[in-house]
Amino acid sequence: MSSAILQYDAKTDSKKRITLRNALFEYYHAIQYDDGRILLEPRELVAPFQVSENTLRAMDQSMENFKAGKVSESVDLSEFED
C-alpha cells in the first residue's frame, strides 16, 4: 500500500480550481464522489498509434491491385454464420 508523502489543506479559487503542490505528474484523471471526495489518478499521455510509411505504401498498393482486379478467390465464411 502507498504511503502519504504530502498532506495539506487546499482552498478553491474564484473559478473553483485547486492548485496541487509539488505534483508528480502533469495530467490526472479526476473522479468526484457524491460525498465530496475527489480521487486523482495520474495519467501519462502518449502519442496516438501511428501507421508506418511502409504500411501505408502496402495499403496503397493493395488498393491499386483491388481496383485493377488483381484479387484472390473469395473466402467462404458461411461455416461461421448462425
Wavefront OBJ file of the C-alpha trace (Angstrom):
o trace
v 0.000 0.000 0.000
v 1.224 3.510 -0.781
v 2.090 5.925 1.987
v 1.302 9.649 2.087
v 4.214 11.865 1.020
v 2.439 15.222 1.338
v -0.645 16.356 3.203
v -2.151 19.844 3.219
v -5.426 21.783 3.134
v -6.386 23.410 -0.145
v -8.841 26.180 -0.988
v -10.663 26.646 -4.273
v -10.051 29.911 -6.106
v -12.723 32.124 -7.704
v -13.004 29.722 -10.655
v -13.389 26.662 -8.368
v -9.834 25.414 -9.075
v -7.369 23.842 -6.670
v -3.622 24.029 -7.165
v -1.678 20.846 -6.460
v 1.622 21.432 -4.700
v 4.658 19.503 -5.922
v 2.552 17.464 -8.348
v 4.467 14.452 -9.637
v 2.512 14.234 -12.915
v 1.253 16.751 -15.459
v -2.085 15.008 -16.125
v -4.569 13.453 -13.715
v -7.883 11.630 -14.104
v -10.360 13.048 -11.581
v -13.275 11.164 -10.036
v -15.667 13.160 -7.867
v -17.950 11.283 -5.471
v -21.332 12.412 -4.167
v -19.918 12.743 -0.638
v -17.435 15.415 -1.817
v -14.329 13.243 -2.126
v -12.191 13.736 -5.221
v -9.814 10.998 -6.354
v -6.939 11.973 -8.650
v -5.163 9.226 -10.558
v -2.018 10.104 -12.512
v -2.148 9.775 -16.281
v 0.670 9.774 -18.784
v -0.480 10.787 -22.242
v 1.203 9.021 -25.120
v 1.295 9.715 -28.816
v -1.531 8.015 -30.686
v -0.777 4.895 -32.678
v 0.767 5.895 -35.982
v 0.880 3.798 -39.124
v 4.376 3.424 -40.584
v 5.262 4.648 -44.079
v 5.866 1.043 -45.195
v 2.406 0.007 -44.059
v 0.800 2.975 -45.822
v 2.628 2.064 -49.049
v 1.474 -1.551 -48.751
v -2.114 -0.410 -48.201
v -1.934 1.878 -51.242
v -0.533 -0.970 -53.366
v -3.284 -3.296 -52.139
v -5.961 -0.788 -53.147
v -4.377 -0.353 -56.585
v -4.391 -4.148 -57.022
v -8.024 -4.309 -55.906
v -9.093 -1.590 -58.348
v -7.180 -3.341 -61.156
v -8.957 -6.619 -60.383
v -5.859 -8.374 -59.036
v -7.593 -10.163 -56.186
v -7.618 -13.661 -54.736
v -10.578 -16.029 -54.731
v -13.384 -15.211 -52.293
v -13.172 -16.833 -48.879
v -16.211 -18.867 -47.844
v -17.177 -17.811 -44.316
v -20.601 -19.495 -44.297
v -19.483 -22.047 -41.691
v -19.235 -19.196 -39.147
v -22.825 -17.995 -39.630
v -25.513 -18.832 -37.107
l 1 2 3 4 5 6 7 8 9 10 11 12 13 14 15 16 17 18 19 20 21 22 23 24 25 26 27 28 29 30 31 32 33 34 35 36 37 38 39 40 41 42 43 44 45 46 47 48 49 50 51 52 53 54 55 56 57 58 59 60 61 62 63 64 65 66 67 68 69 70 71 72 73 74 75 76 77 78 79 80 81 82
